[in-house]
Amino acid sequence: MDVTQTDTFSGQERVFDCLGKDVLEKSFEGYNACVFAYGQTGSGKSYTMMGTQSEKGLIPRLCDALFDHIAKMEREDMGFKVVVSYMEIYNEKVHDLLDPAGSKQNLKVREHNILGPYVDGLSTLVVTSFQDIDNIMSEGNKSRTVAATNMNSESSRSHAVFNIIVTQTLTDQQSGVCTCI
């Protein structure tokens, strides 16, 4: 991709400014947020989402901003917990990409009457920085299903879903009672 053609190319910073900041802002207001990349092989999905070492993509920028925002908001009576999970959907089967056994067992999608849909048995890990998330994604990517296509010798054959759940905890200083938001 020729990045000198500015009329047809949006840089990583612009993508984050136009999309990422609002997604992050709304998530701290209590809304669920989703960023979805779709397109044919070689169209720039991975580049847009992850970027390169020298030019971070949307996900690293979102995560950096997430942990910066948490650092600014944390107080004695307010704390945050960030938990992640990583799964792939391949041939209508769900696999845990963070399964330490690497068993690729088929997981079941269930629905809780209050919390909604979830994947039964999916690993969750607590993280404290984008570096933690990057390491987890790298390990999970090693377990993804790949095969050659006409356009890419190692194209992913699955859909990946990386979940980040942020929980805010408020503590009443007099009683010590915690409330999760």
N, C-alpha and C positions, 0 to 999 in steps of 0.2 A: 504494500500500500504506500503510495507517495504522499507523505504528510505535508508536502509543500502546496498541495491543492487544497487550500483552506476553504474554498467554496463547497467542496464535497466531503471534507473530513472534519470531524469534531474531535478534538483532543480529549485525553482522559480527564483533565481538569474541568473542561466544559461539560462533559457528561455528568461528572459528579455535581457540579454547580447546578445544572438544570434538573437533575433527577435525584441524586443521592441526598442532598441536603434536606429536601422536602420529605423523603422517605424516613430519614432519621428523626427529623423534627416531629413528624406525625406519630412515630413509634413511641417517642417519649411522652406524647399526649395520650397514650393508651391504645392507639389503633394498631391492628395487625398490618404488617407490610410485606410485600412480596416483590422481588425483582426477578424477571423471567427473560431469558435470552432464547431466541428462536431463529433458526435460519439454516441454510444448507451448509454442508461441509466447506470450510475455508472462507466463510463470510465474516468472520471476526468476533464470534461469540466469546470464545475463550479470551481473546485479547481485550475485548471490552470489559469483561467481568473480572479478569485477573491481572491483565497488563503484563509488564515485563519488570525485570529488576530495576531498570532505570526509570520506568514510567508506570507507576502503580495504576491498576484498573479500578473499577467501581467497588468491588468487594474489599480490597485492602484499604481504600480510602474511607469507605463506610465504617469499617472496623476501627481504623485509627480514630475517626471522628467519634465513634461510639464510646471508646475508652477515654478519650479526651473529655467528652461530655460527662461521663460518669465521674471522672476525677474532679471536675468542677462542681458537680452537684452533691457529692458525698459529704455528709456531715455526721456528727455524733448520733443524731437521731434518724439518719437516712442512709441506707446502704443499698448495694446492688449485687445481684448474682447473675452471671452470664453462663448459660449452658448451651452446648451445641450437639447436634446429631448430623449424620451424613448417611444417606441411603441412595441406592440406585434402583430404578425400575427398568427391568429388561424382560422382554417377552411376557409382560403382564405379571411378573414376579418381583417382589420387593426383597432386596438384600441389604444387610447392614454393612456399610463400608468401613465401619470402625470396630467390627467384631474381632476381638483379639485372637480368636481361634481361626479366623479366616474361613469359616465353614460354608459361607454362601448359602446358608439355610434360608428357605422361603419364609418370610415373615407375613403375618396376617394384619390387614388393615381392619381396625375395629372402630366403633363409635361409642363414645361415652355420652350419656344423656345430658350432661352439663358442659363438659369440656369439648365435645365434638370429636371429629376423627383423629385417630392416632395409630401408630404402628406398634403392635404388641411385640415386646422384646427388643426394641431398638435401643442401642447403646446411647447414653448421654454422658458428656464430659463437661466439667466446669473449666472455664478459661478466664484468663485475666489480662490478655493482650492479643493484638493481632498476630504476634509471633506464635502464640499458642495455636490460634486458628489456622495459620499458614502451615504449621507442622502437622496438624491433624488432617487438613485437606490433602497435603502431600502424601501422607500415609494412606488415606482413604483412596486417593487416585490410583495408587498401586494395585488396588483390588478391583478397579473398574473393568468392565467387559469391553475389550477392544478387538477390532478386526480391520482388515484392509478394505478400502473402497477404491473406486476409480480416481477419486480426488485426494485421498489421504491414506497413507500406508498404515497409520495407527489411529483410525477414527474410533471414537467411542461409539459403541452400539447401544448405549443405554441413556436414560434420562437421570441426571443426578439432582438430588434435592439436599441442600445444606440448610439446616434450620438453626437459627440463633434465637434463643429465648432469654429475654432480659426481665428479671424480677426485681422490683423495687420494694424494699422493706422499710417501713416506718416504725420507729420504736417510741412509745410513750415514755418520756424520761422519768416520770413519777412512778408509774406502775410497772414499767419494764415490759409491757405487753407489745408484741410485734404484730404488724399488719402487713401482709404482702399485697402488692398492687400489680 
